[in-house]
Amino acid sequence: MKDLKYLAAFSIPLICLLSLTLKEYWTWATPVFAFVCIPILEVIFPVDTNNLKPDEADHKLKRKLFDWLLYLNLPIVFGLVLYGLFITKNETLATYEFVGLIFSVGIVLGVNGINVAHELGHRQTTNERFIGKALLLPSFYMHFYIEHNFGHHLHAATPEDPATARYNQSVYSFWLTSTVRQYFSAWKIQNKLLKTNKQSFFSLKNDMFWYVVFQVIYLAAIALAFGITALIFAFFAGIVGFVLLETVNYIEHYGLIRFKTKSGRYERVKEMHSWNSNHVIGRIVLYELTRHSDHHYKSSKKYQVLDCHDESPQMPYGYPTSMVLAMIPPLWFGIMNKRVPREMVVD
């Protein structure tokens, strides 16, 4: 029964479904649930620092249940997007309802879309990577697959990494710098991959080109099938989705840096270069993303067997709560700056 705890990750899509169905003030139920109710639950439930024993980890790795819990997000995410498009096309909504639905669906795109895509993007099978890339489509963040796997995991906690927030950088500044730099970084990585494989820019192997095509087709199809109002809904829901991702990126490596060795290269990524959180609710809802240190230590490791490392810097709160705190920079700096290892502090 303990393995079924990850069904709680579907609580946000369920609340979103209620938002879409009941409308009125219910349209805001998803953001309230995600950023008020879940943080409260994180405070109530105890922190769990226990790691699986080797035989327990082997058992969990053999269970396909954990994979199917990820795959199910594909029909759920696209089903909610289609439901939202249908509503915005066929019903007259008050402005507050329309905006509420944008945030509700956008949160699903970030949590059950991009977050799950991140997990599947590290898998070795083509089918799993395909599902991961498909989940990035509604948030217009398909380039994340390239930049994250070939850029972020190489450069994490260095100035070269767009997805690492600098000490004393606000989340609002980070949204801009990370979003823009990651996109151009993805193109740079793609061009390098093409040259390595002796392919031209116009090669069919140029995935970045196809990502642009797919995302334009996605928006064009929505405009043609559902109209301009639905297009506006889909466009801004996608933005909410990737801003949510960037907020997570912000807290994952805030203020942490890797030092250069005598050879001039950066030291290898260690457990101390990512913020870890063992708050149970955030761990479950985000498919163990909060055990981020172990993920960077071994990126191929599946979410259900990620470990806690004592040497990792620990967040005082779970990821959902920390995301709320990040929205208030003075409060965030007051809490987190003193937790950044002193040797890493660079103003």
N, C-alpha and C positions, 0 to 999 in steps of 0.2 A: 504493500500500500504506500510505503514511503516514496516509491518511484513515481507515483501519481501526483506528487506535490507540484510538479511542473504544470499541471493542468491550471494552476492558479495564474499562469502567464496568459491564459485566455480570458481572464477577468476584465482586462481593459477592452478587448473587442466586444465582450458581452455588454459592458456599460455603454460602449459606443452604439451598439445595436439598439439599446433602450433610448439613447439620445436621438437617434434617427427616427425611431418609431413614435415616441411620445412627443417629441418636439417641445415647443414652448421653452420654459426654463430648464427642462431636461437636456436641452442641447449642450448645456455647460456641465453636465454630470461627469463626462470623461475627464476634463482637466481638473475638476474638483476631486475626483477619485484618485487620479494619478499623483497630484501634487499637494493634496491635503490629507486624504484618508490613508494613502499608503505611507507617507512620512509618519503619521500618528501610529500606525501599526508597527512601523520599524522601531519606534521608541518602546512600544509595549512588549514586543517579542524579544527574546534574548539573543545575544550575539553567539554564533556557533563557529568556533575555530577548529572543530574536529576535521580530520582528514580521513579518507577511506583507507582501509587496510588493502594490501596488494590483491588479496583474493576477492575482496568486495569490488575493487576497481575493475578487475578482470570480468567479473559477473556483469557489471553494468555496461561494460564495453560490448558485451555479446548480445545485449538486449536491444532489439530493433525499436522498442517502444520509444526510446529517447530520440531516435532519428525521426520517427513518424510524428512526434510532437512538434518537430520543426517543420516537417513537410506540410502539416495541416494549416500552417499559417498562410500558405499560398492561396488556397480558395477563400480563406477567411478575409484576408486583406483585400483581395480583388472583389470579393462579394460585397464588402462594406463600401468600397469605392463605387461600385455600380449602383448600390442602393442609394448612396448619397447623390449620385448623378441623376438617378431617376426622380428623387424627391425634388432636387433643385430645378429640374425641368418641368415637372408637372404640378408643383404646389407653390402657392404664394407664401413666402416666408418673411417674417419681420426681420429687420436688419440684425437684431441681436440673435435671432435664431440662426440666420445664415452664417454669421461669424462663429457662433457656438459650434455649428456642425463642421466648419472648417477646422477648428481646433480639435474637435473630437476625432475626426477622421485623420487629421494630421498626426495626432499622438499615436494612433494605431500604426500609421506608416512609419513612424520612427521606432516604436518599441517592437511591434510584431513584423515590421517590414525590414528596415535597415539593420536592426539588431540581429535578427535571425539570418539575414543575408550575410552579415559579418561572420557568423559562425559557419554557415555553409560555404562561404567563400574560401575557407581554409581547408575544406575537404578535398580529397584527391579524385573523386569520381566526377565525371562530366555532368551527370544528371543532377547531382547535388549543387554543383556550381551554377548550372543553368537555373535552378530554382532560386538560388541566391541572387543572381543577376536580375531575374524577373521581379524579385521583391524590391529591388532598388529602382525599378522603372518608375513607379508612381511618384517618387520623390526626386526624380530627375538627377539621381546620384549614381548612375551606373559606372561612372569613372572611379568611384570609390573602390571598386574591386581591384583595379590596377594600382592606384596610388597606395591603398592600404597594404596590399600584399607585397608589392615590390618597392614601396617607398617608406611608409610608416614603420614597418617592422625592421627595416634596416637602419633608419635614422631616428627612431624614437628617443626622446629626451636629449636631442641635440638641436642647435640653432637651424640645422638643415631641414628639420621636420616641421611642416606646416601645422601638423596636428598636435604639437606640444606647446602648451601655453607657457609663456614666460612668467617669471616671478613678478608680481604686481601688475600683470596685464589683466584688464577686466574682461569678463565674458563677452561684453558687447564689442569690444575691440577684436577679440578672438574670433567672433562669428565672421567678421569681414576678412581678416587676414587668413584664417584657416580655409574658408570657403574658396577664396580666389587663388591662394597659393596651391591648394590641393588640386584644383582643376588644371592649372598650368603644369604642375608637377606630373600629373597623370599623362598629359600630352608629351612631356619630355621623356618620361619613362617609355611610353609607347613608341616614340621615334627611335629611342635607343634599342628597344627590342626588335624593331623592324630592321635596323641597320645590322644588328648582330646576326639576324637570320637572312641577311642579304635580300630584304624585301623593300619595295618602294613605298612611298607614302600612300599611293593609290592602290596598294595591294588589298586584296580581300581579307588579309590577315590584320588589317588596321582596325582593331576592336574599338578604339575611340571614335572612329568615323561611324561605325555601326551603332554605337551608343547614341550618338547625336541623331542619326536617322530614326532609330526606334523611338526616341523620346519625342521627336517632332511628329512622327506618325501617331503616337499615343495622344498628343494634344490635339492634333488635327482631327482624329477620329472622334474625340469627345466633342469638339466644336460642331462637326457635321451631324453627329447622332443626337446630341443633347442640347446644343445651343450655346450661346455666349455666356449665359449665367452659370451654366454647369462648367464651362471652361474656366471661368474665374474661380469657381469653387475648387476644381481639381488643381489649378495652378497654385493657389495659396495653401491648400492642404499639403501639397508637395513641399512647399517652402517650410511650413511648420515641421514636417517630417525631418528635413535635413538640418534645420536649426536645432531640433531636439538632439540629433546625432552630434552636432558640433558642441552642444552644451555638455554632452557626455565626454567627448574628446577633451574638452576644457578641464574637467575635473580629474581625468584619468592620469595625466602626467604633469599637472600644474606645478611649476617651479622646480621640477626635478631635471637634473642634467647629468650627462655622462661626460667624463673627463677624457682628455687625450692622453695616450701613452707616450713613451719616449720615441716611439716610431712615428708619431704624428697621427696615428689612427685613434679613433674613439675606442674606449674600453667596450667589451662585449656587453650586451644588455643583460642586466642582472635583476634580481627580485626587487632591489631597492629603487628601480627606475619607473615604477608604476604604483599608483595609490591603490591600496587593497581595502576592501570592506567585507566584513563577515556578517553584516546585518541580514537576517534570514529572509525577510520579505523581499528586499531588493534583489537578493541573490536568485530567488525563485522566479520572480516576475521578469527578470532580465536574463534568464538562462545562464546564471553564474558569471555574467560579464563582470561583476564586481570583484571577482577573484582575478583581477586583471594582471597582477604580477606573474602568476603562474602561466597565464595565457601567453605573455610575452617571452617567458622563459622557455616555453615549448609551444609554439603556435599551432601545431598539429593536434594538440591534446583536446579531446572532446569535452564539451561543457560539463557533463555529468561527473567527470573525474578530476576536475581542477582542484588543486590543493591551496591551502593557506600557508604562507611562509612567514615565520616570525620576524625575519629581517626586513620584510616589506614595510614601507611606511603605511600606517593605518589611518584611515579616515575616521573621524569621530562619529560620523553618521553614515547612513546608507547612501547609495547613489541618488535615489529619488529626492531625498531630503537635501543632499548636497547640491543638487541642481537648483533647488529653490533658493538655497543660501547664496549660490553664485549670482543670482539675479540682483543681489544687494551687495555690490562690491566692497563697501567698507566693512560689512559684517563678515563677508567671505575672507577678506584679507586678515581681519582680526582673529579669526578662528584658525585659518590654514597657514598663514605665514610663519607662525611660531612652530609649526609642525614640519616645515621643510627643513631637511638636514642643513645645519649651519654651513657646512663646507660647500653646499650647493647654491647658497644664496648669492645671486648676482643681480644687483639693482640695474 
